[in-house]
């Protein structure tokens, strides 16, 4: 039986709806053999996930999804196999978490200017003290009746180039990739198919020490992955793929294991991972 490898998932330690241990239990129940836990700018879930993985026989890859900006475009960089206990990494992530809290206030100010009153404290409560992001803003908006769904919140107000969007930070993809590399990880360009300008993807790769690319994801076009598979081959990049699982609250996110890394590509990536 082929390995099922999902290398893009989130927990309640960032903007997912599934607690860390339950994510690994879900992987076990649904037949996912290898799972990377890649919370936004956070490694908080990893100790519990690794412990549960050892108990259940699920391979857990320590991961992260770093936010960055390039030429005014939001770019995310996944990291696989990094040392999630390194003090320097934890200190940098703490700085980024504070920036995320400040960002919430700025988003709420923009929403107020659009006639939508939302208290930043409501958003922070939604995040429960974890890494806060736009999805928490969207959930708070739904609860307050400002929008009817998460989709509406993102499409009208919070998505890239939308009127209330505020960048998570001013890191570049190169900064994010170097942070991952400095702590023993492999940086992968996340969901390039969500970048509208293909030339931007090329320039990101030109300017960044990125070692892999997320070829398999929930792209709008069923054949989009072929484009990035060719790009990976031409640039000698490793190939990754994952569901971008957040839980059941967003219809655009896939179920756990709905998009995966084919076993041959996983083996190529696995060779470069830091031993636990």
Backbone as CSV, one residue per row, in Angstrom:
resi,resn,N_x,N_y,N_z,CA_x,CA_y,CA_z,C_x,C_y,C_z
1,UNK,0.848,-1.197,0.000,0.000,0.000,0.000,0.881,1.243,0.000
2,UNK,0.550,2.207,-0.857,1.324,3.436,-0.946,1.190,4.262,0.319
3,UNK,2.272,4.944,0.658,2.232,5.892,1.766,1.317,7.063,1.421
4,UNK,0.548,7.513,2.389,-0.235,8.740,2.252,0.499,9.820,3.047
5,UNK,0.952,10.862,2.344,1.819,11.879,2.932,1.192,13.252,2.733
6,UNK,0.737,13.861,3.821,0.125,15.191,3.778,1.074,16.167,4.474
7,UNK,1.660,17.087,3.698,2.703,17.961,4.224,2.251,19.412,4.389
8,UNK,0.956,19.605,4.668,0.484,20.986,4.901,-0.791,20.920,5.737
9,UNK,-0.668,21.134,7.052,-1.823,21.075,7.950,-1.692,22.119,9.048
10,UNK,-2.836,22.437,9.663,-2.872,23.462,10.709,-3.676,22.974,11.908
11,UNK,-3.333,23.510,13.074,-4.018,23.175,14.315,-4.562,24.442,14.969
12,UNK,-5.138,24.271,16.137,-5.627,25.421,16.900,-4.496,26.295,17.431
13,UNK,-3.253,25.889,17.242,-2.129,26.747,17.634,-1.896,27.858,16.624
14,UNK,-2.561,27.800,15.471,-2.651,28.984,14.605,-4.113,29.131,14.225
15,UNK,-4.473,28.933,12.978,-5.858,29.218,12.577,-6.646,27.976,12.193
16,UNK,-6.184,26.810,12.625,-6.960,25.596,12.398,-8.012,25.405,13.478
17,UNK,-8.914,24.468,13.242,-9.987,24.175,14.191,-9.740,22.884,14.965
18,UNK,-8.638,22.202,14.693,-8.389,20.903,15.285,-7.219,20.980,16.260
19,UNK,-7.405,20.584,17.522,-6.299,20.597,18.483,-5.168,19.672,18.030
20,UNK,-3.945,19.929,18.503,-2.783,19.168,18.022,-2.922,17.656,18.111
21,UNK,-3.246,17.138,19.284,-3.329,15.679,19.406,-4.458,15.108,18.542
22,UNK,-5.559,15.846,18.448,-6.685,15.355,17.649,-6.315,15.321,16.165
23,UNK,-5.470,16.235,15.715,-5.024,16.207,14.321,-4.300,14.895,14.022
24,UNK,-3.440,14.473,14.924,-2.693,13.229,14.701,-3.628,12.023,14.812
25,UNK,-4.585,12.073,15.736,-5.573,10.985,15.834,-6.397,10.904,14.550
26,UNK,-6.747,12.071,13.992,-7.494,12.095,12.737,-6.659,11.498,11.606
27,UNK,-5.377,11.836,11.571,-4.496,11.248,10.557,-4.484,9.730,10.684
28,UNK,-4.409,9.244,11.906,-4.401,7.802,12.139,-5.705,7.164,11.673
29,UNK,-6.825,7.816,11.980,-8.133,7.258,11.593,-8.344,7.270,10.093
30,UNK,-7.812,8.265,9.415,-8.072,8.417,7.977,-6.974,7.821,7.106
31,UNK,-5.984,7.184,7.724,-4.970,6.489,6.943,-3.855,7.357,6.408
32,UNK,-3.627,8.519,7.014,-2.489,9.353,6.635,-1.279,8.863,7.427
33,UNK,-0.250,8.426,6.723,0.911,7.820,7.383,1.943,8.841,7.825
34,UNK,2.096,9.904,7.024,3.089,10.953,7.303,2.381,12.291,7.242
35,UNK,2.577,13.119,8.269,1.897,14.414,8.313,2.876,15.490,8.789
36,UNK,2.928,16.582,8.065,3.689,17.752,8.516,2.710,18.728,9.151
37,UNK,3.018,19.160,10.353,2.203,20.144,11.064,2.848,21.511,10.810
38,UNK,2.125,22.382,10.090,2.718,23.610,9.565,1.891,24.833,9.960
39,UNK,1.804,25.088,11.254,1.041,26.243,11.709,1.710,27.545,11.272
40,UNK,0.902,28.595,11.171,1.398,29.894,10.730,2.304,30.520,11.785
41,UNK,3.580,30.688,11.420,4.548,31.369,12.289,4.546,30.788,13.699
42,UNK,4.311,29.497,13.825,4.199,28.878,15.148,4.654,27.427,15.105
43,UNK,5.373,27.025,16.171,5.749,25.615,16.346,5.168,25.065,17.644
44,UNK,4.212,25.778,18.205,3.677,25.437,19.522,3.022,24.067,19.564
45,UNK,2.425,23.638,18.467,1.709,22.354,18.447,2.635,21.154,18.389
46,UNK,3.887,21.358,18.024,4.737,20.228,17.662,5.032,19.251,18.803
47,UNK,5.315,19.696,20.024,5.575,18.693,21.073,4.426,17.705,21.252
48,UNK,3.180,18.191,21.305,2.040,17.286,21.467,1.860,16.406,20.234
49,UNK,2.034,16.997,19.050,1.853,16.221,17.821,2.889,15.106,17.715
50,UNK,4.137,15.423,18.028,5.189,14.412,17.963,4.942,13.303,18.980
51,UNK,4.512,13.682,20.169,4.224,12.684,21.199,3.080,11.777,20.773
52,UNK,2.014,12.354,20.245,0.866,11.549,19.807,1.241,10.680,18.618
53,UNK,2.080,11.218,17.746,2.527,10.437,16.603,3.306,9.201,17.015
54,UNK,4.159,9.353,18.024,4.905,8.191,18.526,3.959,7.143,19.118
55,UNK,2.917,7.601,19.802,1.966,6.679,20.414,1.188,5.890,19.364
56,UNK,0.830,6.553,18.257,-0.070,5.957,17.271,0.648,5.410,16.042
57,UNK,1.946,5.644,15.941,2.665,5.164,14.770,2.480,6.020,13.542
58,UNK,2.167,7.312,13.739,2.055,8.264,12.635,3.351,9.076,12.580
59,UNK,3.966,9.151,11.420,5.200,9.942,11.269,4.821,11.423,11.229
60,UNK,5.314,12.185,12.181,5.044,13.624,12.244,6.308,14.372,11.864
61,UNK,6.206,15.222,10.856,7.321,16.052,10.419,7.164,17.429,11.056
62,UNK,8.131,17.867,11.861,8.036,19.217,12.431,8.080,20.261,11.322
63,UNK,7.070,21.131,11.303,7.001,22.103,10.226,6.502,23.453,10.682
64,UNK,6.404,24.354,9.719,5.926,25.715,9.956,5.504,26.292,8.620
65,UNK,4.628,27.300,8.643,4.305,28.079,7.446,4.577,29.541,7.778
66,UNK,5.614,30.097,7.145,6.031,31.461,7.413,5.344,32.425,6.448
67,UNK,4.887,33.547,6.987,4.297,34.600,6.168,5.387,35.557,5.699
68,UNK,5.266,36.043,4.466,6.232,37.010,3.952,5.577,37.835,2.847
69,UNK,6.308,38.846,2.392,5.817,39.727,1.319,6.910,39.874,0.271
70,UNK,6.474,39.920,-0.989,7.404,40.104,-2.100,6.717,40.931,-3.170
71,UNK,7.260,42.106,-3.452,6.676,42.998,-4.458,5.191,43.243,-4.196
72,UNK,4.835,43.397,-2.916,3.451,43.679,-2.546,2.528,42.486,-2.542
73,UNK,3.066,41.288,-2.721,2.260,40.067,-2.796,2.542,39.211,-1.560
74,UNK,1.479,38.657,-0.961,1.650,37.728,0.155,2.229,36.410,-0.358
75,UNK,3.346,36.017,0.217,4.008,34.762,-0.141,4.221,33.959,1.127
76,UNK,3.842,32.695,1.115,4.050,31.824,2.269,5.139,30.805,1.957
77,UNK,5.953,30.526,2.952,7.049,29.572,2.809,6.892,28.495,3.879
78,UNK,6.731,27.271,3.440,6.667,26.132,4.347,8.077,25.710,4.745
79,UNK,8.212,25.220,5.971,9.487,24.684,6.425,9.287,23.290,6.973
80,UNK,10.163,22.358,6.581,10.032,20.962,7.004,11.295,20.504,7.718
81,UNK,11.103,19.857,8.887,12.214,19.243,9.582,13.080,20.193,10.375
82,UNK,12.593,21.386,10.667,13.409,22.347,11.406,13.466,21.996,12.898
83,UNK,14.493,22.530,13.566,14.641,22.330,15.003,13.695,23.274,15.718
84,UNK,12.541,22.758,16.091,11.488,23.602,16.652,11.751,23.987,18.095
85,UNK,12.837,23.488,18.676,13.173,23.832,20.066,14.280,24.884,20.154
86,UNK,14.819,25.309,19.029,15.953,26.239,19.035,15.549,27.580,19.656
87,UNK,16.278,28.059,20.677,15.928,29.330,21.330,15.864,30.515,20.366
88,UNK,16.774,30.575,19.404,16.774,31.700,18.470,15.517,31.692,17.604
89,UNK,15.079,30.509,17.190,13.840,30.408,16.407,12.649,30.839,17.251
90,UNK,12.571,30.349,18.474,11.438,30.683,19.345,11.389,32.184,19.639
91,UNK,12.548,32.800,19.786,12.584,34.239,20.037,12.066,35.012,18.825
92,UNK,12.461,34.572,17.628,11.982,35.259,16.411,10.481,35.065,16.233
93,UNK,9.986,33.878,16.517,8.553,33.631,16.384,7.759,34.447,17.404
94,UNK,8.305,34.638,18.586,7.638,35.473,19.585,7.473,36.902,19.073
95,UNK,8.506,37.406,18.399,8.413,38.740,17.801,7.318,38.781,16.731
96,UNK,7.250,37.747,15.930,6.233,37.704,14.878,4.833,37.606,15.467
97,UNK,4.661,36.885,16.569,3.345,36.782,17.214,2.872,38.150,17.697
98,UNK,3.792,38.924,18.265,3.407,40.265,18.699,2.995,41.112,17.498
99,UNK,3.711,40.970,16.397,3.330,41.679,15.178,1.955,41.275,14.683
100,UNK,1.598,40.009,14.853,0.275,39.546,14.437,-0.824,40.177,15.301
101,UNK,-0.550,40.355,16.592,-1.542,40.998,17.463,-1.744,42.463,17.073
102,UNK,-0.652,43.119,16.755,-0.744,44.511,16.290,-1.524,44.577,14.976
103,UNK,-1.279,43.612,14.111,-1.973,43.557,12.826,-3.485,43.491,13.003
104,UNK,-3.942,42.708,13.999,-5.383,42.594,14.242,-5.990,43.965,14.507
105,UNK,-5.313,44.776,15.320,-5.816,46.126,15.587,-5.924,46.953,14.325
106,UNK,-4.947,46.827,13.440,-4.968,47.589,12.183,-6.102,47.112,11.272
107,UNK,-6.316,45.797,11.236,-7.422,45.272,10.424,-8.756,45.800,10.953
108,UNK,-8.908,45.780,12.265,-10.163,46.261,12.860,-10.371,47.749,12.589
109,UNK,-9.284,48.509,12.566,-9.390,49.930,12.210,-9.880,50.087,10.772
110,UNK,-9.355,49.285,9.879,-9.797,49.348,8.480,-11.262,48.929,8.348
111,UNK,-11.650,47.898,9.075,-13.056,47.478,9.040,-13.965,48.583,9.567
112,UNK,-13.526,49.268,10.624,-14.322,50.375,11.172,-14.512,51.460,10.130
113,UNK,-13.463,51.719,9.350,-13.573,52.712,8.279,-14.541,52.310,7.188
114,UNK,-14.834,51.021,7.133,-15.802,50.508,6.161,-17.195,50.349,6.776
115,UNK,-17.325,50.797,8.021,-18.625,50.725,8.696,-18.883,49.434,9.417
116,UNK,-17.834,48.640,9.666,-17.979,47.356,10.339,-17.210,47.409,11.659
117,UNK,-17.931,47.495,12.759,-17.297,47.622,14.074,-16.949,46.243,14.626
118,UNK,-15.665,46.010,14.840,-15.200,44.745,15.395,-14.124,45.040,16.427
119,UNK,-14.306,44.547,17.634,-13.364,44.773,18.717,-12.176,43.813,18.564
120,UNK,-10.930,44.324,18.542,-9.774,43.426,18.450,-9.764,42.363,19.537
121,UNK,-10.304,42.692,20.711,-10.335,41.711,21.799,-11.161,40.484,21.421
122,UNK,-12.208,40.680,20.622,-13.021,39.542,20.176,-12.206,38.611,19.281
123,UNK,-11.361,39.218,18.445,-10.516,38.422,17.552,-9.474,37.649,18.354
124,UNK,-8.837,38.314,19.310,-7.822,37.659,20.126,-8.422,36.526,20.949
125,UNK,-9.653,36.708,21.421,-10.334,35.619,22.131,-10.578,34.439,21.195
126,UNK,-10.901,34.743,19.955,-11.121,33.692,18.961,-9.849,32.858,18.763
127,UNK,-8.696,33.533,18.857,-7.416,32.842,18.684,-6.983,32.099,19.938
128,UNK,-7.569,32.430,21.069,-7.260,31.720,22.314,-5.822,31.844,22.763
129,UNK,-5.202,32.984,22.479,-3.824,33.190,22.899,-2.792,32.575,21.979
130,UNK,-3.234,31.975,20.877,-2.314,31.350,19.930,-1.996,32.334,18.811
131,UNK,-1.275,31.851,17.799,-0.877,32.698,16.676,-2.126,33.180,15.937
132,UNK,-2.381,34.479,15.977,-3.639,35.036,15.474,-3.485,35.445,14.012
133,UNK,-4.549,35.225,13.232,-4.495,35.558,11.812,-5.837,36.002,11.275
134,UNK,-5.878,36.190,9.954,-7.096,36.696,9.314,-8.284,35.757,9.494
135,UNK,-8.022,34.467,9.574,-9.130,33.524,9.740,-9.834,33.764,11.078
136,UNK,-9.071,34.144,12.111,-9.694,34.471,13.391,-10.549,35.733,13.266
137,UNK,-10.062,36.706,12.484,-10.866,37.904,12.224,-12.170,37.513,11.539
138,UNK,-12.053,36.646,10.532,-13.236,36.215,9.785,-14.234,35.499,10.687
139,UNK,-13.730,34.633,11.573,-14.635,33.920,12.480,-15.347,34.892,13.416
140,UNK,-14.599,35.894,13.922,-15.217,36.888,14.798,-16.262,37.707,14.045
141,UNK,-15.992,37.987,12.770,-16.967,38.727,11.954,-18.247,37.922,11.771
142,UNK,-18.095,36.612,11.534,-19.274,35.756,11.365,-20.081,35.723,12.661
143,UNK,-19.399,35.566,13.796,-20.096,35.478,15.074,-20.851,36.762,15.394
144,UNK,-20.303,37.897,14.964,-20.957,39.170,15.234,-22.021,39.504,14.198
145,UNK,-22.137,38.695,13.160,-23.145,38.940,12.129,-22.743,39.980,11.102
146,UNK,-21.453,40.303,11.039,-20.987,41.294,10.062,-20.914,40.706,8.662
147,UNK,-20.732,39.406,8.584,-20.745,38.677,7.311,-21.457,37.357,7.543
148,UNK,-21.858,36.729,6.460,-22.592,35.480,6.582,-21.722,34.245,6.597
149,UNK,-20.449,34.388,6.175,-19.582,33.217,6.076,-18.131,33.662,6.036
150,UNK,-17.236,32.698,6.257,-15.806,32.988,6.127,-15.463,33.389,4.697
151,UNK,-16.085,32.727,3.739,-15.852,33.078,2.342,-16.167,34.551,2.090
152,UNK,-17.299,35.002,2.590,-17.685,36.400,2.390,-16.678,37.345,3.043
153,UNK,-16.214,36.986,4.241,-15.246,37.826,4.932,-13.973,37.987,4.103
154,UNK,-13.485,36.879,3.561,-12.247,36.950,2.782,-12.464,37.603,1.424
155,UNK,-13.556,37.253,0.766,-13.792,37.787,-0.576,-14.042,39.296,-0.566
156,UNK,-14.718,39.783,0.457,-15.070,41.208,0.496,-14.059,42.075,1.245
157,UNK,-13.438,41.497,2.291,-12.695,42.364,3.205,-11.263,41.943,3.509
158,UNK,-10.972,40.660,3.586,-9.713,40.226,4.179,-8.722,39.595,3.202
159,UNK,-9.177,39.236,2.019,-8.284,38.607,1.055,-7.244,39.581,0.540
160,UNK,-6.260,39.033,-0.136,-5.213,39.889,-0.694,-5.833,40.929,-1.623
161,UNK,-5.383,42.180,-1.475,-5.888,43.334,-2.228,-7.304,43.735,-1.844
162,UNK,-7.837,43.142,-0.768,-9.151,43.540,-0.264,-8.987,44.726,0.689
163,UNK,-10.057,45.504,0.942,-9.904,46.793,1.628,-9.456,46.734,3.075
164,UNK,-9.643,45.610,3.757,-9.231,45.549,5.166,-8.024,44.641,5.386
165,UNK,-7.389,44.205,4.309,-6.234,43.322,4.474,-5.016,44.111,4.934
166,UNK,-4.268,43.509,5.862,-3.006,44.072,6.342,-1.985,42.938,6.299
167,UNK,-0.790,43.154,5.718,0.210,42.087,5.674,0.571,41.595,7.072
168,UNK,0.893,40.302,7.173,1.239,39.723,8.468,2.548,40.286,8.996
169,UNK,3.517,40.523,8.112,4.795,41.111,8.510,5.529,41.551,7.249
170,UNK,6.705,42.097,7.434,7.473,42.579,6.292,8.673,41.691,5.988
171,UNK,8.641,40.442,6.463,9.672,39.491,6.051,9.565,39.253,4.556
172,UNK,10.693,38.999,3.913,10.691,38.569,2.523,10.725,37.049,2.473
173,UNK,10.390,36.450,1.329,10.542,34.997,1.223,11.973,34.535,1.492
174,UNK,12.939,35.349,1.097,14.336,35.003,1.370,14.607,34.982,2.872
175,UNK,14.046,35.964,3.605,14.192,35.980,5.066,13.607,34.702,5.672
176,UNK,12.393,34.364,5.229,11.711,33.182,5.773,12.491,31.916,5.457
177,UNK,12.954,31.796,4.222,13.702,30.600,3.828,15.002,30.480,4.613
178,UNK,15.694,31.607,4.813,16.950,31.553,5.578,16.700,31.179,7.037
179,UNK,15.592,31.683,7.611,15.272,31.321,8.989,15.063,29.813,9.117
180,UNK,14.363,29.240,8.153,14.124,27.790,8.144,15.437,27.036,7.952
181,UNK,16.250,27.468,6.994,17.526,26.810,6.740,18.456,26.908,7.944
182,UNK,18.468,28.072,8.590,19.347,28.277,9.746,19.029,27.326,10.891
183,UNK,17.788,26.788,10.887,17.386,25.884,11.965,17.154,24.463,11.451
184,UNK,17.888,24.129,10.387,17.946,22.746,9.935,16.803,22.277,9.076
185,UNK,15.924,23.197,8.621,14.762,22.807,7.843,14.937,22.971,6.345
186,UNK,13.964,22.470,5.607,13.917,22.595,4.149,12.780,23.544,3.794
187,UNK,13.066,24.704,3.189,12.008,25.652,2.824,11.359,25.298,1.486
188,UNK,10.033,25.369,1.467,9.256,25.069,0.259,8.287,26.205,-0.014
189,UNK,8.226,26.651,-1.247,7.278,27.707,-1.630,5.861,27.156,-1.556
190,UNK,5.029,27.738,-0.688,3.665,27.249,-0.487,2.736,27.712,-1.602
191,UNK,1.834,26.836,-1.989,0.756,27.097,-2.959,1.049,28.217,-3.971
192,UNK,2.043,28.025,-4.863,2.335,29.054,-5.869,1.161,29.328,-6.801
193,UNK,0.257,28.377,-6.915,-0.905,28.580,-7.777,-1.846,29.655,-7.298
194,UNK,-1.672,30.142,-6.063,-2.498,31.224,-5.555,-1.915,32.597,-5.867
195,UNK,-0.729,32.623,-6.469,-0.109,33.885,-6.879,-0.572,34.187,-8.296
196,UNK,-1.244,35.314,-8.468,-1.870,35.603,-9.761,-0.859,35.770,-10.893
197,UNK,0.291,36.368,-10.605,1.287,36.649,-11.636,2.367,35.574,-11.596
198,UNK,2.402,34.755,-12.624,3.381,33.667,-12.680,4.816,34.191,-12.628
199,UNK,5.038,35.385,-13.165,6.392,35.942,-13.162,6.872,36.236,-11.742
200,UNK,5.930,36.554,-10.845,6.304,36.804,-9.452,6.861,35.528,-8.826
201,UNK,6.242,34.406,-9.123,6.742,33.126,-8.615,8.183,32.911,-9.062
202,UNK,8.449,33.176,-10.315,9.806,33.000,-10.834,10.787,33.916,-10.115
203,UNK,10.395,35.158,-9.881,11.299,36.113,-9.224,11.516,35.754,-7.755
204,UNK,10.473,35.227,-7.097,10.644,34.757,-5.720,11.709,33.668,-5.676
205,UNK,11.626,32.720,-6.589,12.593,31.623,-6.610,13.990,32.112,-6.967
206,UNK,14.069,33.117,-7.833,15.369,33.696,-8.183,16.027,34.357,-6.976
207,UNK,15.197,34.972,-6.121,15.722,35.813,-5.040,15.835,35.097,-3.702
208,UNK,15.402,33.847,-3.604,15.283,33.173,-2.311,15.981,31.814,-2.332
209,UNK,16.571,31.410,-1.207,17.198,30.081,-1.119,16.167,28.988,-0.833
210,UNK,15.094,28.980,-1.611,14.029,27.993,-1.440,14.449,26.691,-2.110
211,UNK,14.199,25.580,-1.430,14.695,24.280,-1.883,13.612,23.363,-2.444
212,UNK,12.345,23.780,-2.329,11.249,22.909,-2.758,10.065,23.791,-3.157
213,UNK,9.057,23.158,-3.749,7.859,23.890,-4.165,6.631,22.991,-3.960
214,UNK,5.551,23.600,-3.466,4.328,22.849,-3.217,3.581,22.665,-4.535
215,UNK,3.822,21.551,-5.160,3.241,21.247,-6.468,1.786,20.811,-6.339
216,UNK,1.490,19.996,-5.328,0.158,19.395,-5.189,-0.617,20.130,-4.101
217,UNK,-1.727,20.756,-4.506,-2.535,21.575,-3.608,-3.913,21.703,-4.234
218,UNK,-4.813,22.410,-3.549,-6.193,22.542,-4.026,-6.305,23.713,-5.020
219,UNK,-5.571,23.632,-6.113,-5.601,24.692,-7.120,-6.920,24.660,-7.888
220,UNK,-7.318,25.813,-8.382,-8.592,25.913,-9.114,-8.580,25.058,-10.372
221,UNK,-7.438,25.023,-11.039,-7.307,24.204,-12.242,-6.793,22.828,-11.875
222,UNK,-7.467,21.820,-12.393,-7.095,20.441,-12.073,-5.722,20.073,-12.630
223,UNK,-5.224,20.851,-13.608,-3.928,20.546,-14.214,-2.830,21.528,-13.782
224,UNK,-3.152,22.420,-12.841,-2.166,23.425,-12.433,-0.897,22.773,-11.877
225,UNK,-1.054,21.629,-11.219,0.125,20.989,-10.628,1.151,20.591,-11.683
226,UNK,0.703,20.342,-12.927,1.650,19.960,-13.978,2.631,21.087,-14.263
227,UNK,2.136,22.332,-14.186,2.990,23.492,-14.424,4.092,23.574,-13.370
228,UNK,3.714,23.329,-12.120,4.704,23.463,-11.048,5.605,22.240,-10.943
229,UNK,5.119,21.106,-11.410,5.981,19.935,-11.481,7.090,20.180,-12.507
230,UNK,6.730,20.774,-13.630,7.737,21.121,-14.638,8.705,22.166,-14.099
231,UNK,8.170,23.152,-13.366,9.020,24.186,-12.777,9.998,23.575,-11.781
232,UNK,9.534,22.653,-10.966,10.402,21.993,-9.998,11.533,21.241,-10.698
233,UNK,11.206,20.572,-11.773,12.228,19.826,-12.495,13.253,20.758,-13.125
234,UNK,12.780,21.852,-13.724,13.697,22.783,-14.379,14.616,23.477,-13.384
235,UNK,14.129,23.715,-12.188,14.912,24.427,-11.177,15.549,23.491,-10.142
236,UNK,15.402,22.195,-10.352,16.000,21.192,-9.464,15.529,21.386,-8.022
237,UNK,14.225,21.567,-7.865,13.608,21.726,-6.556,12.925,20.431,-6.136
238,UNK,12.914,20.164,-4.845,12.123,19.049,-4.341,10.638,19.391,-4.476
239,UNK,9.808,18.361,-4.432,8.371,18.510,-4.641,7.633,18.171,-3.351
240,UNK,6.696,19.053,-2.949,5.854,18.770,-1.792,4.385,18.952,-2.175
241,UNK,3.518,18.463,-1.308,2.082,18.605,-1.536,1.321,18.366,-0.252
242,UNK,0.174,19.019,-0.127,-0.635,18.828,1.065,-2.009,19.439,0.941
243,UNK,-2.843,19.115,1.903,-4.253,19.503,1.873,-4.499,20.923,2.353
244,UNK,-3.535,21.515,3.091,-3.754,22.809,3.753,-4.950,22.691,4.700
245,UNK,-4.994,21.574,5.404,-6.125,21.265,6.285,-6.202,22.258,7.443
246,UNK,-7.404,22.831,7.634,-7.671,23.732,8.752,-8.798,23.219,9.652
247,UNK,-9.530,22.240,9.218,-10.733,21.815,9.926,-11.927,21.934,8.993
248,UNK,-13.095,21.938,9.557,-14.311,21.892,8.740,-14.982,23.243,8.543
249,UNK,-14.307,24.344,8.920,-14.995,25.630,8.929,-14.863,26.415,7.643
250,UNK,-14.096,25.938,6.691,-13.892,26.702,5.459,-14.056,25.770,4.272
251,UNK,-15.063,25.998,3.439,-15.353,25.047,2.364,-14.250,24.930,1.326
252,UNK,-13.362,25.926,1.234,-12.309,25.857,0.226,-11.124,25.009,0.676
253,UNK,-11.030,24.710,1.958,-9.938,23.891,2.449,-10.289,22.423,2.302
254,UNK,-9.284,21.636,1.958,-9.523,20.228,1.730,-9.561,19.428,3.012
255,UNK,-10.143,18.241,2.922,-10.096,17.294,4.026,-8.659,16.811,4.191
256,UNK,-8.342,16.347,5.375,-7.011,15.832,5.624,-6.711,14.695,4.635
257,UNK,-5.570,14.779,3.975,-5.192,13.764,3.003,-5.821,13.913,1.641
258,UNK,-6.587,14.997,1.416,-7.235,15.176,0.111,-6.235,15.551,-0.978
259,UNK,-5.136,16.202,-0.603,-4.028,16.468,-1.521,-2.760,16.028,-0.800
260,UNK,-1.918,15.301,-1.495,-0.793,14.655,-0.828,0.481,14.765,-1.674
261,UNK,1.581,14.372,-1.050,2.868,14.277,-1.728,3.060,12.835,-2.192
262,UNK,3.185,12.590,-3.483,3.400,11.211,-3.942,4.628,10.598,-3.272
263,UNK,4.574,9.296,-2.982,5.643,8.645,-2.209,7.052,8.862,-2.762
264,UNK,7.215,8.865,-4.082,8.556,9.043,-4.651,9.121,10.415,-4.303
265,UNK,8.272,11.440,-4.355,8.731,12.786,-4.006,8.968,12.907,-2.502
266,UNK,8.152,12.222,-1.709,8.375,12.219,-0.262,9.736,11.615,0.065
267,UNK,10.099,10.532,-0.604,11.383,9.896,-0.334,12.539,10.853,-0.644
268,UNK,12.401,11.632,-1.723,13.442,12.610,-2.060,13.558,13.677,-0.975
269,UNK,12.423,14.119,-0.458,12.425,15.121,0.600,12.965,14.530,1.900
270,UNK,12.538,13.326,2.209,12.893,12.684,3.473,14.400,12.562,3.644
271,UNK,15.110,12.339,2.555,16.562,12.191,2.611,17.221,13.424,3.227
272,UNK,16.625,14.607,2.949,17.223,15.840,3.436,16.756,16.302,4.783
273,UNK,15.831,15.561,5.410,15.292,15.988,6.700,16.262,15.712,7.829
274,UNK,16.298,16.644,8.778,17.126,16.496,9.978,16.559,15.365,10.829
275,UNK,17.397,14.432,11.274,16.892,13.346,12.149,16.310,13.919,13.441
276,UNK,15.215,13.332,13.924,14.614,13.777,15.192,15.429,13.233,16.373
